[in-house]
Amino acid sequence: MLKINTFKTVFKSYNHVLLLLIAVLLLPACSAVPPVEPVDGEPATHPADSIVRADVEYAIDIYDPWEGMNRNIYIFNAELDRYVLIPVVTAYEDYIPWFLRAGVGNFFSNLSSINHTINSALQLNGEATLNNGLRFISNTTMGIAGIFDIATQMELPEMKEDFGQTLGYWGVGNGPYIVLPLLGPSNLRDTSGIVVDAGISSWYLDELGLNGNEGWEYFYYIMLTINTRSETPFRYYQSGSPFEYEMMRWLYTSARQAMIAREE
């Protein structure tokens, strides 16, 4: 009797093991989902042309054949900004009273009115030419060499125009995108404009007697750089985007196109 009971116990255990083994072998087959074969000719849920529009210029479309070089210059500018310009600007803003900083900014803004006036005239914009010319005269005389912005109080707002915009007004295209050392985003057309505007600036600095006087000339350009950076709120790598280079390239190009379209 003992042997029979022992045999039954072993037989039941064997059955349990066998059933478990069968279940393990069949489980993958039961859970497998056969692949769905694509149906030829089935229309896409969202056609590409409904998302990517032909009349829109996307960030990736901007002509940037020198991207490798531009990215390296972008990194250089970011490091220069972090370790040199921002510390200097921070000290400038901390230790120079606001009214003196305002006077410095007004002075440089007034001098740039000469460039704005010339470029407005080259764009055949009589209103802007008259506005910028009167602005320069008012601030230079009543504003004591532009230290005080009298023109804005006289409802003569600053209307910025540069030679890059002038070239764009006459139909010159952007050309390749360029990142300039220290100056930042640009393109071939606007870089040419910067050269021309710099020539105009050099001319009126000669008239003021600043060119050739190394002490005043160095001081002028140092203060111009500090003032310009102080008035520019952008900070590298604080945009929150992992594609900051592409974002800045698109923003610059879009902004310049908008400025030129405004003149047409």
C-alpha positions as CSV (number, residue, x, y, z in Angstrom):
1,M,0.0,0.0,0.0
2,L,2.9,2.3,0.8
3,K,4.4,1.7,-2.6
4,I,1.2,2.5,-4.4
5,N,0.8,5.8,-2.5
6,T,4.4,6.7,-3.3
7,F,3.9,5.9,-6.9
8,K,0.8,8.1,-7.1
9,T,2.7,11.0,-5.4
10,V,5.5,10.7,-7.9
11,F,3.1,10.5,-10.8
12,K,1.2,13.6,-9.7
13,S,4.5,15.5,-9.3
14,Y,5.6,14.4,-12.8
15,N,2.3,15.6,-14.2
16,H,2.7,19.0,-12.6
17,V,6.2,19.4,-14.0
18,L,5.0,18.3,-17.4
19,L,2.1,20.8,-17.4
20,L,4.4,23.6,-16.3
21,L,6.9,22.8,-19.0
22,I,4.2,22.8,-21.7
23,A,2.9,26.1,-20.4
24,V,6.3,27.6,-20.6
25,L,6.8,26.4,-24.2
26,L,3.4,27.6,-25.4
27,L,3.4,31.0,-23.6
28,P,5.7,32.8,-26.2
29,A,3.6,31.5,-29.1
30,C,0.4,32.7,-27.5
31,S,1.7,36.2,-26.7
32,A,3.5,36.8,-30.0
33,V,1.7,39.4,-32.3
34,P,2.2,38.9,-36.0
35,P,3.7,41.9,-37.7
36,V,1.3,44.2,-39.6
37,E,2.3,44.3,-43.2
38,P,1.9,47.8,-44.8
39,V,-0.8,48.2,-47.3
40,D,0.4,49.5,-50.7
41,G,-1.1,52.8,-51.7
42,E,-2.4,53.6,-48.2
43,P,-2.4,57.4,-47.8
44,A,-0.3,59.0,-45.0
45,T,-2.1,60.2,-41.9
46,H,-0.3,63.6,-42.1
47,P,1.2,64.4,-45.6
48,A,4.6,66.1,-45.4
49,D,3.3,69.2,-47.3
50,S,0.7,69.8,-44.6
51,I,3.5,70.2,-42.0
52,V,6.5,71.5,-44.0
53,R,5.4,74.5,-46.0
54,A,7.2,75.6,-49.1
55,D,6.6,79.3,-48.4
56,V,8.3,79.1,-44.9
57,E,12.0,79.3,-44.3
58,Y,12.9,76.9,-41.5
59,A,16.0,77.1,-39.3
60,I,17.6,74.2,-41.1
61,D,17.1,75.9,-44.5
62,I,19.4,78.9,-43.9
63,Y,22.5,78.7,-46.1
64,D,25.4,78.0,-43.9
65,P,28.2,76.4,-45.9
66,W,30.9,77.4,-43.3
67,E,29.0,75.9,-40.4
68,G,32.1,74.2,-38.9
69,M,34.0,77.4,-38.8
70,N,31.0,79.4,-37.6
71,R,30.4,77.0,-34.7
72,N,34.0,77.4,-33.6
73,I,33.8,81.2,-33.7
74,Y,30.5,81.0,-31.8
75,I,32.2,79.0,-29.1
76,F,35.1,81.5,-29.1
77,N,32.7,84.4,-28.7
78,A,30.9,82.6,-25.9
79,E,34.2,82.1,-24.0
80,L,35.3,85.7,-24.7
81,D,32.0,86.9,-23.4
82,R,32.1,84.8,-20.3
83,Y,35.6,85.5,-19.2
84,V,36.2,89.0,-20.5
85,L,33.2,91.0,-21.6
86,I,30.6,90.1,-19.0
87,P,33.0,90.7,-16.0
88,V,34.0,94.1,-17.4
89,V,30.4,95.0,-18.1
90,T,29.3,93.9,-14.7
91,A,32.0,96.1,-13.1
92,Y,30.9,99.0,-15.4
93,E,27.3,98.7,-14.3
94,D,28.2,98.2,-10.6
95,Y,30.6,101.1,-10.2
96,I,29.5,103.7,-12.8
97,P,26.4,105.7,-11.9
98,W,23.4,105.1,-14.2
99,F,23.3,108.7,-15.4
100,L,26.9,108.6,-16.6
101,R,26.2,105.3,-18.4
102,A,23.1,106.9,-20.0
103,G,25.2,109.8,-21.2
104,V,27.8,107.4,-22.7
105,G,25.0,105.4,-24.5
106,N,23.4,108.7,-25.8
107,F,26.8,109.9,-27.1
108,F,27.4,106.7,-29.2
109,S,23.7,106.6,-30.3
110,N,24.0,110.2,-31.5
111,L,27.1,109.5,-33.6
112,S,25.4,106.5,-35.2
113,S,22.7,108.9,-36.4
114,I,25.1,109.9,-39.1
115,N,25.2,106.4,-40.5
116,H,21.4,106.1,-40.1
117,T,20.9,109.4,-42.0
118,I,23.2,108.4,-44.9
119,N,21.7,105.0,-45.3
120,S,18.1,106.3,-45.1
121,A,19.0,108.7,-48.0
122,L,20.5,105.8,-50.0
123,Q,17.2,103.9,-49.5
124,L,15.3,106.9,-50.8
125,N,13.4,107.2,-47.5
126,G,12.8,110.9,-47.1
127,E,11.0,110.7,-43.8
128,A,13.7,108.6,-42.1
129,T,16.4,110.8,-43.6
130,L,14.9,114.0,-42.3
131,N,14.1,112.4,-38.9
132,N,17.7,111.0,-38.4
133,G,19.3,114.3,-39.7
134,L,17.2,116.4,-37.3
135,R,17.9,114.0,-34.5
136,F,21.6,114.3,-35.0
137,I,21.5,118.1,-35.2
138,S,19.2,118.4,-32.1
139,N,21.2,116.1,-29.9
140,T,24.6,117.5,-31.0
141,T,23.6,121.1,-30.2
142,M,21.0,121.1,-27.5
143,G,22.0,117.7,-26.2
144,I,25.6,118.8,-25.7
145,A,27.4,116.5,-28.2
146,G,24.7,113.9,-27.8
147,I,25.2,113.3,-24.1
148,F,21.5,114.1,-23.5
149,D,18.8,112.7,-25.8
150,I,16.8,115.8,-26.5
151,A,15.5,114.4,-29.9
152,T,13.4,111.7,-28.4
153,Q,11.6,114.2,-26.2
154,M,11.0,116.2,-29.4
155,E,9.3,113.1,-30.9
156,L,12.3,112.3,-33.2
157,P,12.8,108.6,-32.5
158,E,15.9,106.7,-33.5
159,M,15.3,105.0,-36.8
160,K,18.2,102.6,-37.3
161,E,19.5,102.0,-40.8
162,D,22.8,100.4,-41.9
163,F,24.5,99.7,-45.2
164,G,23.5,96.0,-45.0
165,Q,19.9,97.1,-45.0
166,T,20.6,99.4,-47.9
167,L,22.1,96.6,-49.9
168,G,19.0,94.5,-49.1
169,Y,16.7,97.3,-50.1
170,W,18.4,97.3,-53.5
171,G,17.9,93.6,-53.9
172,V,21.2,92.1,-52.7
173,G,20.6,88.7,-51.1
174,N,21.8,87.4,-47.8
175,G,24.7,85.3,-49.0
176,P,26.2,82.7,-46.7
177,Y,25.6,82.9,-43.0
178,I,28.7,84.1,-41.0
179,V,29.5,84.3,-37.3
180,L,32.0,87.2,-36.9
181,P,34.5,87.2,-34.0
182,L,33.3,89.5,-31.2
183,L,30.4,90.9,-33.4
184,G,28.4,87.6,-33.6
185,P,25.8,86.6,-36.2
186,S,26.0,88.1,-39.7
187,N,26.0,87.1,-43.3
188,L,28.1,88.0,-46.4
189,R,25.9,91.0,-47.3
190,D,25.7,92.4,-43.8
191,T,29.4,91.9,-43.3
192,S,30.1,94.0,-46.4
193,G,27.7,96.6,-44.9
194,I,29.7,96.6,-41.6
195,V,32.8,97.4,-43.5
196,V,31.2,100.3,-45.3
197,D,29.6,101.6,-42.1
198,A,33.0,101.4,-40.4
199,G,34.4,103.5,-43.2
200,I,31.7,106.1,-42.5
201,S,32.5,106.0,-38.8
202,S,36.2,106.4,-39.5
203,W,35.4,109.5,-41.6
204,Y,33.5,111.4,-38.9
205,L,36.0,110.3,-36.2
206,D,38.6,112.0,-38.4
207,E,36.4,115.1,-38.5
208,L,36.2,115.0,-34.7
209,G,40.0,114.6,-34.4
210,L,39.8,111.2,-32.7
211,N,41.5,109.2,-35.3
212,G,45.3,109.5,-35.1
213,N,45.1,110.2,-31.4
214,E,45.9,106.7,-30.1
215,G,44.9,107.4,-26.5
216,W,41.4,108.8,-27.4
217,E,41.0,106.3,-30.2
218,Y,41.6,103.3,-27.9
219,F,39.4,104.8,-25.2
220,Y,36.6,105.4,-27.8
221,Y,36.5,101.8,-29.1
222,I,36.8,100.3,-25.6
223,M,33.9,102.3,-24.3
224,L,31.9,101.6,-27.5
225,T,32.4,97.8,-26.9
226,I,31.5,98.0,-23.2
227,N,28.4,100.2,-23.9
228,T,27.2,98.0,-26.8
229,R,27.6,94.8,-24.7
230,S,25.9,96.5,-21.7
231,E,22.9,97.4,-23.9
232,T,22.6,93.8,-25.3
233,P,20.6,91.5,-23.0
234,F,21.6,88.3,-24.8
235,R,23.6,85.8,-22.8
236,Y,25.3,82.7,-24.3
237,Y,23.9,79.3,-23.4
238,Q,21.0,80.7,-21.4
239,S,18.3,80.3,-24.1
240,G,17.2,77.0,-22.7
241,S,17.6,75.4,-26.1
242,P,20.0,72.6,-26.9
243,F,20.0,74.0,-30.5
244,E,21.1,77.5,-29.6
245,Y,23.3,77.9,-32.6
246,E,20.5,77.1,-35.0
247,M,18.1,79.2,-33.1
248,M,20.3,82.3,-33.2
249,R,21.0,81.7,-36.9
250,W,17.3,81.7,-37.6
251,L,16.4,84.6,-35.3
252,Y,19.2,86.8,-36.9
253,T,18.2,86.0,-40.4
254,S,14.5,86.5,-39.8
255,A,15.1,89.8,-38.0
256,R,17.2,91.1,-40.8
257,Q,14.6,90.1,-43.4
258,A,11.9,91.9,-41.4
259,M,14.0,95.1,-41.3
260,I,14.6,95.1,-45.0
261,A,11.0,94.3,-45.8
262,R,9.9,97.3,-43.7
263,E,11.8,99.5,-46.1
264,E,10.4,98.1,-49.3
